Amino acid sequence: MSQGTTDDSFPDILILAGLKKTPLLSSAPDALQTGECGVDVVETQSAESFLMAIGWENKTAGKSIEDVFKVERRKE
């Protein structure tokens, strides 16, 4: 990308993160703890379709930037 070339086969990349505010669902020692931030990195052919499929807008509605964030790298 830094050389200005485009490749339609290169995926869209999303970094999605949110602060866990709900009680623990697992007793595993490596489980995400309340107050910790979980981060997912996603490669997809369509960031827009992926975000719609997981209901990103509904899940993040009303949450502050301290609670959730999204970084996108989409094909141009």
Secondary structure, 3 states (H helix, E strand, C coil): CCCCCCCCCCCEEEEEEEECCCCCCCCCCCCCCCCCEEEEEEEECCHHHHHHHHCHHHHHCCCCCCCEEEEEECCC
